[in-house]
Amino acid sequence: MPMGSDLAGHTGELTDEHIKYYEKRARGGTGLILVENVCIKYPEGSNGTTQLRIDQDCYIPRLLNLTEAVHKYGSMIGVQINHAGASAMSSRIGMQPVSSSTLPSKPGGEIPRPLSKEELESIAKDYGKAAKRAQIAGFDVVEIHAGHSYLISQFLSPSMNDRTDEFGGSAENRARFCRMVIDEVRKAVGPRMVISLRLSVDEFVDPGNHVEDTLEYLEYLNDGVDMFDTSSALNPTIQYQIDANWLADGWRAYMAKAVQDKFHKPCVAIGNIRDPKIADDIIANGTADLIGLGRGLIADPDWCNKAKYGDVNTIRKCISCNIGCVGNRIGGNRPLRCTVKCRLNLDRSCCTACAENDHLFALDLNAVDGEVLDETDTVRYIAVDLAVFVYKDIAHRRNDKAVFDLHRSDLDRRKHVLEFHPVTSLLAKHLVKQNLDIDRKAGSPP
């Protein structure tokens, strides 16, 4: 599932690192990769510090490099096109955000400027142009983001739309702008490209759309799309959008089932799906047609292959802490990271975050046989040796033998990237001391 990364270049282009990020998930067995939301109108519709763009033809060549990199592993790839609307920040875009009305996208948020009908018609055409560029770049699917307090959602939801013209009031009127976007996208890409619609099936706000309200407005949109990506929540209820760790695996699947039962089209179920058995049950029970993973694939890019071939015990599962993937990007304007699978981090903040979650494994060990190692591998060697030392110490002190054995077996299988480094002992002792201090402050036994 699309997860913002802040890995793009400062002008919105794909970087080599970004391409490798998605390629790794294709290599790990993901069937369909949906690229994070991409800006269709810059700077007005921009979301994030360094967001991908698709508002000009100059972005097509690098996007083609991405689709080719993913296709060579047999995976399909789609792209999510988006306008942030009132979720944009004036400090980033240099102008007042726009929306359906003057209602902010969250309590205390910036007051947006309502868009005119002429502006809406122009933006709908921008979506169509963006979709055509995606098609030229080799994408198999184009997904229109109509949820999560972004622009289309700001028209669909009565919590952000108090218009009295043809774009406000009734479900049909609130769905009118979204229908304009769908029609422009379909006109641009033709009948043979899959169009997916991502939406917040239950917004968990009042006044707002709940499941029955969403099913009502979808009656005006259904015939224009091929697939529904069923998410939930708005900015004020973000804990149900970027799932909190106390929410059960697959808890949102009932939303996919509701949409599927009414419209009989492929639906994606998402939401804290960390256990492959839960994913299997959702499909087997007919609750949804596809399973969407976001943070799970950040934590372990090989999740799908491990599940497919019965290697589930080695899946490095997401713990839904939302520290590196969400906190970094939204709270800190920094690139995506992961608490349980830090790409190459030896810094204190990352290792401390890992230790606090009982998962100190601050390195990337997903190199495969024959992979060309880059100039950072001297640091990787230190990291690997260091992780063995520190994780073993923490696991021993916390009686976490089962988890340590799992990660130790992962290390043993990848000895071709291990090499002792003389600074390991010094760094390891320093980190062990830090984690002893953490335990003492938390009141845990040493």
C-alpha positions as a Markdown table, in Angstrom:
| # | Residue | x | y | z |
|---|---|---|---|---|
| 1 | Met | 0.0 | 0.0 | 0.0 |
| 2 | Pro | 1.2 | 3.5 | -0.6 |
| 3 | Met | 3.3 | 4.9 | 2.2 |
| 4 | Gly | 4.9 | 8.3 | 1.9 |
| 5 | Ser | 8.6 | 8.2 | 2.2 |
| 6 | Asp | 10.2 | 11.6 | 1.7 |
| 7 | Leu | 12.8 | 9.8 | -0.4 |
| 8 | Ala | 12.2 | 11.9 | -3.5 |
| 9 | Gly | 14.6 | 14.6 | -4.7 |
| 10 | His | 13.9 | 18.2 | -3.7 |
| 11 | Thr | 12.3 | 19.0 | -7.1 |
| 12 | Gly | 10.0 | 15.9 | -6.9 |
| 13 | Glu | 12.0 | 13.5 | -9.0 |
| 14 | Leu | 12.6 | 9.8 | -8.2 |
| 15 | Thr | 16.1 | 9.2 | -6.8 |
| 16 | Asp | 18.1 | 6.0 | -7.2 |
| 17 | Glu | 17.4 | 5.2 | -3.6 |
| 18 | His | 13.7 | 5.5 | -4.2 |
| 19 | Ile | 13.8 | 3.1 | -7.1 |
| 20 | Lys | 15.8 | 0.6 | -5.1 |
| 21 | Tyr | 13.3 | 0.9 | -2.3 |
| 22 | Tyr | 10.4 | -0.3 | -4.5 |
| 23 | Glu | 12.5 | -2.8 | -6.4 |
| 24 | Lys | 13.4 | -4.5 | -3.2 |
| 25 | Arg | 9.7 | -5.0 | -2.4 |
| 26 | Ala | 9.1 | -6.4 | -5.9 |
| 27 | Arg | 12.0 | -8.8 | -5.4 |
| 28 | Gly | 10.4 | -9.8 | -2.1 |
| 29 | Gly | 7.3 | -11.2 | -3.9 |
| 30 | Thr | 4.8 | -8.3 | -3.7 |
| 31 | Gly | 2.2 | -8.9 | -6.4 |
| 32 | Leu | 1.0 | -5.2 | -6.9 |
| 33 | Ile | 3.0 | -2.3 | -5.7 |
| 34 | Leu | 1.2 | 1.0 | -5.3 |
| 35 | Val | 3.6 | 4.0 | -5.3 |
| 36 | Glu | 3.0 | 6.6 | -2.6 |
| 37 | Asn | 0.8 | 9.6 | -3.4 |
| 38 | Val | 2.2 | 11.7 | -6.2 |
| 39 | Cys | 1.5 | 15.4 | -6.7 |
| 40 | Ile | -0.6 | 16.4 | -9.7 |
| 41 | Lys | -0.5 | 20.2 | -9.2 |
| 42 | Tyr | 2.6 | 21.8 | -7.8 |
| 43 | Pro | 3.0 | 23.6 | -5.5 |
| 44 | Glu | -0.7 | 24.1 | -4.6 |
| 45 | Gly | -1.4 | 20.4 | -4.2 |
| 46 | Ser | 1.9 | 19.3 | -2.6 |
| 47 | Asn | 2.0 | 17.2 | 0.5 |
| 48 | Gly | 5.2 | 16.5 | 2.4 |
| 49 | Thr | 8.7 | 17.9 | 2.4 |
| 50 | Thr | 9.9 | 16.0 | -0.7 |
| 51 | Gln | 6.9 | 14.5 | -2.5 |
| 52 | Leu | 7.1 | 12.8 | -5.8 |
| 53 | Arg | 5.6 | 14.8 | -8.7 |
| 54 | Ile | 3.8 | 13.9 | -11.9 |
| 55 | Asp | 2.6 | 17.3 | -13.0 |
| 56 | Gln | 5.1 | 17.7 | -15.9 |
| 57 | Asp | 6.4 | 15.4 | -18.6 |
| 58 | Cys | 10.0 | 15.7 | -17.4 |
| 59 | Tyr | 9.2 | 13.2 | -14.6 |
| 60 | Ile | 8.2 | 10.4 | -17.0 |
| 61 | Pro | 11.7 | 9.0 | -17.8 |
| 62 | Arg | 12.6 | 8.3 | -14.2 |
| 63 | Leu | 9.1 | 6.9 | -13.5 |
| 64 | Leu | 9.7 | 4.5 | -16.5 |
| 65 | Asn | 13.0 | 3.4 | -14.9 |
| 66 | Leu | 10.9 | 2.5 | -11.8 |
| 67 | Thr | 8.2 | 0.5 | -13.5 |
| 68 | Glu | 10.9 | -1.4 | -15.5 |
| 69 | Ala | 12.8 | -2.2 | -12.3 |
| 70 | Val | 9.6 | -3.6 | -10.7 |
| 71 | His | 8.3 | -5.4 | -13.7 |
| 72 | Lys | 11.4 | -7.5 | -14.1 |
| 73 | Tyr | 10.4 | -9.4 | -10.9 |
| 74 | Gly | 7.0 | -10.1 | -12.3 |
| 75 | Ser | 5.2 | -7.6 | -10.0 |
| 76 | Met | 2.6 | -5.1 | -11.2 |
| 77 | Ile | 2.9 | -1.5 | -10.3 |
| 78 | Gly | 0.4 | 1.4 | -9.8 |
| 79 | Val | 0.7 | 5.0 | -8.8 |
| 80 | Gln | -1.5 | 7.0 | -6.5 |
| 81 | Ile | -2.3 | 10.5 | -7.8 |
| 82 | Asn | -3.3 | 13.2 | -5.4 |
| 83 | His | -3.9 | 16.8 | -4.6 |
| 84 | Ala | -3.5 | 17.6 | -0.9 |
| 85 | Gly | -6.0 | 20.5 | -0.7 |
| 86 | Ala | -6.3 | 21.9 | 2.8 |
| 87 | Ser | -3.8 | 19.2 | 4.1 |
| 88 | Ala | -1.0 | 21.2 | 2.4 |
| 89 | Met | 0.9 | 23.6 | 4.5 |
| 90 | Ser | 1.4 | 27.3 | 3.5 |
| 91 | Ser | 4.9 | 27.2 | 4.9 |
| 92 | Arg | 5.8 | 24.5 | 2.3 |
| 93 | Ile | 3.7 | 25.6 | -0.7 |
| 94 | Gly | 4.1 | 29.4 | -0.3 |
| 95 | Met | 0.3 | 30.1 | -0.6 |
| 96 | Gln | -3.0 | 29.7 | 1.2 |
| 97 | Pro | -4.1 | 26.0 | 1.0 |
| 98 | Val | -7.3 | 25.4 | -1.1 |
| 99 | Ser | -10.3 | 23.2 | -0.4 |
| 100 | Ser | -14.0 | 22.7 | -0.8 |
| 101 | Ser | -14.8 | 25.4 | 1.8 |
| 102 | Thr | -13.1 | 27.4 | 4.6 |
| 103 | Leu | -13.3 | 24.5 | 7.0 |
| 104 | Pro | -9.8 | 23.3 | 8.0 |
| 105 | Ser | -8.8 | 19.6 | 7.6 |
| 106 | Lys | -8.2 | 19.2 | 11.3 |
| 107 | Pro | -8.9 | 21.2 | 14.5 |
| 108 | Gly | -6.6 | 24.2 | 14.6 |
| 109 | Gly | -5.5 | 23.7 | 11.0 |
| 110 | Glu | -5.0 | 26.5 | 8.5 |
| 111 | Ile | -8.1 | 28.1 | 7.0 |
| 112 | Pro | -8.2 | 27.2 | 3.3 |
| 113 | Arg | -9.6 | 29.1 | 0.4 |
| 114 | Pro | -12.7 | 27.6 | -1.4 |
| 115 | Leu | -12.1 | 26.6 | -5.0 |
| 116 | Ser | -14.3 | 27.9 | -7.8 |
| 117 | Lys | -16.1 | 25.7 | -10.3 |
| 118 | Glu | -13.6 | 26.8 | -13.0 |
| 119 | Glu | -10.7 | 25.9 | -10.7 |
| 120 | Leu | -12.2 | 22.5 | -10.0 |
| 121 | Glu | -12.6 | 21.8 | -13.7 |
| 122 | Ser | -8.9 | 22.7 | -14.2 |
| 123 | Ile | -7.8 | 20.5 | -11.4 |
| 124 | Ala | -9.8 | 17.5 | -12.7 |
| 125 | Lys | -8.0 | 17.9 | -16.0 |
| 126 | Asp | -4.7 | 18.0 | -14.1 |
| 127 | Tyr | -5.6 | 14.5 | -12.7 |
| 128 | Gly | -6.3 | 13.3 | -16.2 |
| 129 | Lys | -2.9 | 14.6 | -17.5 |
| 130 | Ala | -1.1 | 13.0 | -14.5 |
| 131 | Ala | -2.8 | 9.7 | -15.2 |
| 132 | Lys | -1.8 | 9.8 | -18.9 |
| 133 | Arg | 1.8 | 10.4 | -17.8 |
| 134 | Ala | 1.6 | 7.4 | -15.5 |
| 135 | Gln | 0.3 | 5.3 | -18.4 |
| 136 | Ile | 3.2 | 6.4 | -20.6 |
| 137 | Ala | 5.6 | 5.6 | -17.8 |
| 138 | Gly | 4.5 | 2.0 | -17.8 |
| 139 | Phe | 2.2 | 1.8 | -14.7 |
| 140 | Asp | -0.4 | -0.9 | -14.7 |
| 141 | Val | -2.8 | 0.9 | -12.3 |
| 142 | Val | -3.6 | 4.5 | -11.5 |
| 143 | Glu | -5.2 | 5.1 | -8.1 |
| 144 | Ile | -7.1 | 8.2 | -7.3 |
| 145 | His | -6.8 | 9.2 | -3.7 |
| 146 | Ala | -10.2 | 10.2 | -2.4 |
| 147 | Gly | -9.6 | 9.7 | 1.4 |
| 148 | His | -7.5 | 10.8 | 4.3 |
| 149 | Ser | -8.5 | 14.5 | 4.3 |
| 150 | Tyr | -7.0 | 15.2 | 1.0 |
| 151 | Leu | -8.7 | 17.4 | -1.6 |
| 152 | Ile | -11.3 | 14.9 | -3.0 |
| 153 | Ser | -12.0 | 13.8 | 0.5 |
| 154 | Gln | -12.6 | 17.4 | 1.5 |
| 155 | Phe | -15.5 | 17.4 | -0.9 |
| 156 | Leu | -16.9 | 14.0 | -0.1 |
| 157 | Ser | -16.9 | 14.5 | 3.7 |
| 158 | Pro | -19.6 | 16.8 | 5.3 |
| 159 | Ser | -17.1 | 17.5 | 8.0 |
| 160 | Met | -15.1 | 19.6 | 5.6 |
| 161 | Asn | -17.7 | 20.6 | 3.0 |
| 162 | Asp | -20.4 | 23.2 | 3.9 |
| 163 | Arg | -20.9 | 24.4 | 0.3 |
| 164 | Thr | -24.4 | 25.3 | -0.9 |
| 165 | Asp | -23.8 | 25.0 | -4.6 |
| 166 | Glu | -23.7 | 21.9 | -6.9 |
| 167 | Phe | -20.6 | 20.6 | -5.0 |
| 168 | Gly | -22.1 | 20.5 | -1.5 |
| 169 | Gly | -25.1 | 19.2 | 0.5 |
| 170 | Ser | -26.4 | 15.9 | -0.8 |
| 171 | Ala | -24.3 | 12.8 | -1.4 |
| 172 | Glu | -24.6 | 13.3 | -5.1 |
| 173 | Asn | -23.4 | 16.9 | -5.0 |
| 174 | Arg | -20.5 | 16.1 | -2.6 |
| 175 | Ala | -19.4 | 13.3 | -5.0 |
| 176 | Arg | -19.6 | 15.5 | -8.1 |
| 177 | Phe | -15.9 | 16.7 | -8.0 |
| 178 | Cys | -14.7 | 13.1 | -7.5 |
| 179 | Arg | -16.8 | 12.1 | -10.5 |
| 180 | Met | -15.2 | 14.8 | -12.6 |
| 181 | Val | -11.8 | 13.5 | -11.7 |
| 182 | Ile | -12.7 | 9.9 | -12.5 |
| 183 | Asp | -14.1 | 10.9 | -15.9 |
| 184 | Glu | -11.0 | 12.9 | -16.8 |
| 185 | Val | -8.7 | 10.0 | -15.8 |
| 186 | Arg | -10.8 | 7.5 | -17.7 |
| 187 | Lys | -10.8 | 9.8 | -20.8 |
| 188 | Ala | -7.0 | 10.1 | -20.6 |
| 189 | Val | -6.1 | 6.4 | -20.1 |
| 190 | Gly | -8.8 | 4.6 | -22.0 |
| 191 | Pro | -10.9 | 1.6 | -21.1 |
| 192 | Arg | -8.0 | -0.9 | -20.6 |
| 193 | Met | -6.1 | 0.6 | -17.7 |
| 194 | Val | -7.2 | -0.2 | -14.2 |
| 195 | Ile | -8.5 | 2.7 | -12.1 |
| 196 | Ser | -8.5 | 2.2 | -8.4 |
| 197 | Leu | -10.3 | 4.6 | -5.9 |
| 198 | Arg | -8.9 | 5.0 | -2.4 |
| 199 | Leu | -11.4 | 6.2 | 0.1 |
| 200 | Ser | -12.1 | 6.5 | 3.8 |
| 201 | Val | -15.0 | 4.1 | 4.2 |
| 202 | Asp | -15.6 | 5.2 | 7.8 |
| 203 | Glu | -14.2 | 8.6 | 8.7 |
| 204 | Phe | -14.9 | 8.1 | 12.4 |
| 205 | Val | -15.9 | 11.8 | 12.8 |
| 206 | Asp | -19.2 | 13.5 | 13.2 |
| 207 | Pro | -20.5 | 15.0 | 11.0 |
| 208 | Gly | -18.8 | 12.7 | 8.6 |
| 209 | Asn | -19.2 | 9.7 | 6.4 |
| 210 | His | -19.7 | 6.3 | 8.0 |
| 211 | Val | -20.0 | 3.0 | 6.1 |
| 212 | Glu | -23.6 | 3.5 | 5.0 |
| 213 | Asp | -22.9 | 7.1 | 3.9 |
| 214 | Thr | -19.9 | 6.0 | 1.8 |
| 215 | Leu | -22.0 | 3.3 | 0.1 |
| 216 | Glu | -24.5 | 6.0 | -0.8 |
| 217 | Tyr | -22.0 | 8.3 | -2.5 |
| 218 | Leu | -20.2 | 5.5 | -4.2 |
| 219 | Glu | -23.4 | 4.9 | -6.2 |
| 220 | Tyr | -22.4 | 8.0 | -8.2 |
| 221 | Leu | -18.8 | 6.8 | -8.7 |
| 222 | Asn | -18.9 | 3.0 | -9.0 |
| 223 | Asp | -19.3 | 2.7 | -12.7 |
| 224 | Gly | -16.2 | 4.8 | -13.4 |
| 225 | Val | -13.6 | 2.7 | -11.5 |
| 226 | Asp | -12.4 | -0.9 | -11.4 |
| 227 | Met | -11.2 | -1.4 | -7.9 |
| 228 | Phe | -11.7 | 0.0 | -4.4 |
| 229 | Asp | -8.9 | 0.5 | -1.9 |
| 230 | Thr | -10.8 | 0.6 | 1.4 |
| 231 | Ser | -9.1 | 2.7 | 4.1 |
| 232 | Ser | -10.6 | 4.8 | 6.9 |
| 233 | Ala | -10.4 | 8.0 | 8.9 |
| 234 | Leu | -9.5 | 11.6 | 8.4 |
| 235 | Asn | -6.8 | 13.9 | 10.0 |
| 236 | Pro | -8.7 | 14.2 | 13.4 |
| 237 | Thr | -8.9 | 10.4 | 13.6 |
| 238 | Ile | -5.5 | 9.5 | 12.2 |
| 239 | Gln | -5.1 | 6.7 | 14.8 |
| 240 | Tyr | -7.6 | 4.7 | 12.6 |
| 241 | Gln | -5.8 | 5.6 | 9.4 |
| 242 | Ile | -2.2 | 4.9 | 10.5 |
| 243 | Asp | -3.3 | 2.1 | 12.8 |
| 244 | Ala | -2.3 | 2.3 | 16.5 |
| 245 | Asn | -0.6 | -0.8 | 17.8 |
| 246 | Trp | -3.5 | -1.8 | 20.0 |
| 247 | Leu | -5.8 | -2.3 | 17.0 |
| 248 | Ala | -6.3 | -6.0 | 16.0 |
| 249 | Asp | -4.8 | -7.5 | 12.9 |
| 250 | Gly | -7.1 | -6.9 | 9.9 |
| 251 | Trp | -9.7 | -4.9 | 12.0 |
| 252 | Arg | -10.7 | -2.8 | 9.0 |
| 253 | Ala | -11.6 | -5.7 | 6.7 |
| 254 | Tyr | -15.3 | -5.3 | 7.4 |
| 255 | Met | -15.1 | -2.1 | 5.3 |
| 256 | Ala | -13.9 | -3.9 | 2.3 |
| 257 | Lys | -16.6 | -6.5 | 2.8 |
| 258 | Ala | -19.3 | -3.8 | 2.9 |
| 259 | Val | -18.1 | -2.2 | -0.4 |
| 260 | Gln | -17.6 | -5.6 | -2.1 |
| 261 | Asp | -21.1 | -6.9 | -1.2 |
| 262 | Lys | -22.8 | -3.8 | -2.7 |
| 263 | Phe | -20.7 | -3.2 | -5.8 |
| 264 | His | -19.1 | -6.6 | -6.6 |
| 265 | Lys | -15.8 | -5.2 | -7.6 |
| 266 | Pro | -12.3 | -6.1 | -6.4 |
| 267 | Cys | -11.7 | -4.6 | -2.9 |
| 268 | Val | -8.4 | -4.2 | -1.0 |
| 269 | Ala | -8.5 | -4.9 | 2.8 |
| 270 | Ile | -5.9 | -3.1 | 4.9 |
| 271 | Gly | -5.2 | -2.3 | 8.5 |
| 272 | Asn | -2.6 | -3.8 | 10.8 |
| 273 | Ile | -2.4 | -7.0 | 8.8 |
| 274 | Arg | 0.8 | -8.3 | 10.4 |
| 275 | Asp | 0.1 | -12.1 | 10.5 |
| 276 | Pro | -0.1 | -14.0 | 7.2 |
| 277 | Lys | -2.8 | -16.3 | 8.7 |
| 278 | Ile | -5.0 | -13.3 | 9.1 |
| 279 | Ala | -4.4 | -12.3 | 5.5 |
| 280 | Asp | -5.2 | -15.8 | 4.4 |
| 281 | Asp | -8.4 | -15.9 | 6.4 |
| 282 | Ile | -9.6 | -12.5 | 4.9 |
| 283 | Ile | -9.2 | -13.9 | 1.4 |
| 284 | Ala | -10.5 | -17.4 | 2.2 |
| 285 | Asn | -13.7 | -16.0 | 3.8 |
| 286 | Gly | -14.4 | -13.8 | 0.9 |
| 287 | Thr | -14.1 | -10.6 | 3.0 |
| 288 | Ala | -11.8 | -9.0 | 0.4 |
| 289 | Asp | -10.1 | -9.8 | -2.9 |
| 290 | Leu | -6.7 | -8.3 | -2.1 |
| 291 | Ile | -4.6 | -7.7 | 1.0 |
| 292 | Gly | -2.8 | -4.3 | 1.4 |
| 293 | Leu | 0.4 | -4.0 | 3.3 |
| 294 | Gly | 2.2 | -0.8 | 4.0 |
| 295 | Arg | 4.3 | -0.7 | 7.1 |
| 296 | Gly | 4.6 | -4.5 | 7.0 |
| 297 | Leu | 6.6 | -4.2 | 3.8 |
| 298 | Ile | 8.8 | -1.5 | 5.3 |
| 299 | Ala | 9.6 | -3.7 | 8.2 |
| 300 | Asp | 10.3 | -6.7 | 5.9 |
| 301 | Pro | 10.4 | -6.3 | 2.1 |
| 302 | Asp | 10.4 | -10.2 | 1.8 |
| 303 | Trp | 7.1 | -10.5 | 3.7 |
| 304 | Cys | 5.2 | -11.9 | 0.7 |
| 305 | Asn | 7.8 | -14.5 | -0.3 |
| 306 | Lys | 8.2 | -15.6 | 3.3 |
| 307 | Ala | 4.5 | -16.0 | 3.7 |
| 308 | Lys | 4.2 | -17.8 | 0.3 |
| 309 | Tyr | 6.9 | -20.3 | 1.0 |
| 310 | Gly | 6.0 | -21.0 | 4.6 |
| 311 | Asp | 8.9 | -19.1 | 6.2 |
| 312 | Val | 6.5 | -17.1 | 8.4 |
| 313 | Asn | 8.6 | -17.5 | 11.5 |
| 314 | Thr | 11.3 | -15.3 | 10.0 |
| 315 | Ile | 9.1 | -12.4 | 9.0 |
| 316 | Arg | 10.2 | -9.3 | 10.8 |
| 317 | Lys | 6.8 | -8.0 | 11.7 |
| 318 | Cys | 5.7 | -4.4 | 12.0 |
| 319 | Ile | 4.9 | -3.5 | 15.6 |
| 320 | Ser | 2.8 | -0.5 | 14.6 |
| 321 | Cys | 4.9 | 1.9 | 16.7 |
| 322 | Asn | 4.7 | 4.6 | 13.9 |
| 323 | Ile | 8.1 | 6.0 | 15.0 |
| 324 | Gly | 10.3 | 5.8 | 11.9 |
| 325 | Cys | 7.6 | 5.6 | 9.1 |
| 326 | Val | 5.2 | 8.3 | 10.4 |
| 327 | Gly | 7.0 | 10.2 | 13.1 |
| 328 | Asn | 10.1 | 10.8 | 10.9 |
| 329 | Arg | 8.1 | 11.9 | 7.9 |
| 330 | Ile | 5.1 | 13.8 | 9.3 |
| 331 | Gly | 6.6 | 15.0 | 12.6 |
| 332 | Gly | 10.2 | 15.6 | 11.5 |
| 333 | Asn | 10.3 | 16.2 | 7.8 |
| 334 | Arg | 12.8 | 13.4 | 7.5 |
| 335 | Pro | 13.0 | 10.4 | 5.2 |
| 336 | Leu | 11.2 | 7.2 | 6.1 |
| 337 | Arg | 12.9 | 4.8 | 8.5 |
| 338 | Cys | 11.8 | 1.7 | 10.5 |
| 339 | Thr | 12.2 | 0.8 | 14.2 |
| 340 | Val | 12.5 | -2.9 | 13.6 |
| 341 | Lys | 14.4 | -2.7 | 10.3 |
| 342 | Cys | 16.6 | 0.4 | 10.2 |
| 343 | Arg | 18.3 | 0.6 | 6.8 |
| 344 | Leu | 21.8 | 1.5 | 8.0 |
| 345 | Asn | 21.4 | 3.4 | 11.2 |
| 346 | Leu | 23.9 | 3.4 | 14.0 |
| 347 | Asp | 22.8 | 6.7 | 15.5 |
| 348 | Arg | 21.5 | 6.9 | 19.0 |
| 349 | Ser | 18.0 | 7.8 | 18.2 |
| 350 | Cys | 17.4 | 4.8 | 16.0 |
| 351 | Cys | 19.0 | 2.3 | 18.3 |
| 352 | Thr | 17.2 | 3.7 | 21.3 |
| 353 | Ala | 13.9 | 3.5 | 19.5 |
| 354 | Cys | 14.6 | -0.2 | 18.7 |
| 355 | Ala | 15.6 | -1.0 | 22.2 |
| 356 | Glu | 12.5 | 0.6 | 23.6 |
| 357 | Asn | 10.4 | -1.7 | 21.5 |
| 358 | Asp | 12.5 | -4.8 | 22.5 |
| 359 | His | 13.7 | -5.1 | 19.0 |
| 360 | Leu | 17.3 | -3.9 | 18.7 |
| 361 | Phe | 18.1 | -4.9 | 15.1 |
| 362 | Ala | 19.3 | -1.7 | 13.6 |
| 363 | Leu | 20.6 | -2.8 | 10.3 |
| 364 | Asp | 19.6 | -4.2 | 6.9 |
| 365 | Leu | 20.4 | -7.8 | 6.5 |
| 366 | Asn | 18.3 | -8.5 | 3.4 |
| 367 | Ala | 21.2 | -8.6 | 1.0 |
| 368 | Val | 21.0 | -11.6 | -1.3 |
| 369 | Asp | 23.6 | -13.8 | -2.8 |
| 370 | Gly | 25.3 | -12.0 | -5.7 |
| 371 | Glu | 24.1 | -8.5 | -4.6 |
| 372 | Val | 26.7 | -5.9 | -5.3 |
| 373 | Leu | 27.7 | -4.2 | -2.0 |
| 374 | Asp | 28.2 | -0.5 | -2.1 |
| 375 | Glu | 30.6 | 1.9 | -0.3 |
| 376 | Thr | 28.5 | 1.8 | 2.9 |
| 377 | Asp | 29.3 | -1.8 | 3.6 |
| 378 | Thr | 32.2 | -1.1 | 5.9 |
| 379 | Val | 29.6 | 0.5 | 8.1 |
| 380 | Arg | 27.3 | -2.4 | 7.5 |
| 381 | Tyr | 30.0 | -4.8 | 8.8 |
| 382 | Ile | 30.2 | -2.8 | 11.9 |
| 383 | Ala | 26.4 | -2.7 | 12.2 |
| 384 | Val | 26.0 | -6.5 | 11.8 |
| 385 | Asp | 28.6 | -7.4 | 14.4 |
| 386 | Leu | 27.3 | -4.7 | 16.7 |
| 387 | Ala | 23.8 | -5.9 | 16.4 |
| 388 | Val | 24.7 | -9.4 | 17.4 |
| 389 | Phe | 26.6 | -8.1 | 20.5 |
| 390 | Val | 24.0 | -5.7 | 21.7 |
| 391 | Tyr | 20.8 | -7.6 | 20.8 |
| 392 | Lys | 22.2 | -10.7 | 22.5 |
| 393 | Asp | 22.8 | -8.7 | 25.6 |
| 394 | Ile | 19.4 | -7.2 | 25.7 |
| 395 | Ala | 17.6 | -10.4 | 24.8 |
| 396 | His | 19.5 | -12.2 | 27.6 |
| 397 | Arg | 18.6 | -9.6 | 30.2 |
| 398 | Arg | 14.9 | -9.5 | 29.1 |
| 399 | Asn | 14.6 | -13.3 | 28.8 |
| 400 | Asp | 13.8 | -12.9 | 25.1 |
| 401 | Lys | 15.6 | -16.0 | 23.9 |
| 402 | Ala | 13.0 | -16.9 | 21.2 |
| 403 | Val | 13.2 | -13.6 | 19.5 |
| 404 | Phe | 17.0 | -13.6 | 19.7 |
| 405 | Asp | 17.2 | -17.1 | 18.2 |
| 406 | Leu | 15.0 | -15.9 | 15.3 |
| 407 | His | 17.3 | -13.0 | 14.5 |
| 408 | Arg | 20.4 | -15.0 | 15.1 |
| 409 | Ser | 19.3 | -17.6 | 12.5 |
| 410 | Asp | 18.7 | -14.7 | 10.1 |
| 411 | Leu | 22.3 | -13.6 | 10.7 |
| 412 | Asp | 23.7 | -17.1 | 10.3 |
| 413 | Arg | 22.1 | -17.3 | 6.8 |
| 414 | Arg | 23.8 | -14.2 | 5.7 |
| 415 | Lys | 27.4 | -14.7 | 6.9 |
| 416 | His | 28.6 | -13.7 | 3.5 |
| 417 | Val | 28.1 | -10.0 | 4.5 |
| 418 | Leu | 29.6 | -10.3 | 8.0 |
| 419 | Glu | 33.0 | -9.2 | 8.9 |
| 420 | Phe | 34.6 | -8.3 | 12.2 |
| 421 | His | 35.6 | -4.7 | 12.7 |
| 422 | Pro | 37.9 | -3.5 | 15.5 |
| 423 | Val | 35.6 | -0.7 | 16.6 |
| 424 | Thr | 32.7 | -3.0 | 17.2 |
| 425 | Ser | 33.6 | -3.7 | 20.8 |
| 426 | Leu | 33.8 | -0.1 | 21.7 |
| 427 | Leu | 30.5 | 0.9 | 20.1 |
| 428 | Ala | 28.7 | -2.2 | 21.5 |
| 429 | Lys | 29.8 | -1.5 | 25.1 |
| 430 | His | 28.5 | 2.1 | 24.6 |
| 431 | Leu | 25.1 | 1.0 | 23.4 |
| 432 | Val | 24.8 | -1.7 | 26.1 |
| 433 | Lys | 25.3 | 1.0 | 28.7 |
| 434 | Gln | 22.7 | 3.2 | 27.0 |
| 435 | Asn | 20.2 | 0.4 | 27.1 |
| 436 | Leu | 21.0 | -0.5 | 30.7 |
| 437 | Asp | 20.2 | 3.1 | 31.5 |
| 438 | Ile | 16.9 | 2.9 | 29.6 |
| 439 | Asp | 15.9 | -0.2 | 31.6 |
| 440 | Arg | 16.7 | 1.5 | 34.9 |
| 441 | Lys | 14.7 | 4.6 | 34.0 |
| 442 | Ala | 11.8 | 2.4 | 33.0 |
| 443 | Gly | 12.0 | 0.4 | 36.2 |
| 444 | Ser | 12.9 | -2.8 | 34.3 |
| 445 | Pro | 15.2 | -5.4 | 36.0 |
| 446 | Pro | 18.7 | -5.3 | 34.6 |
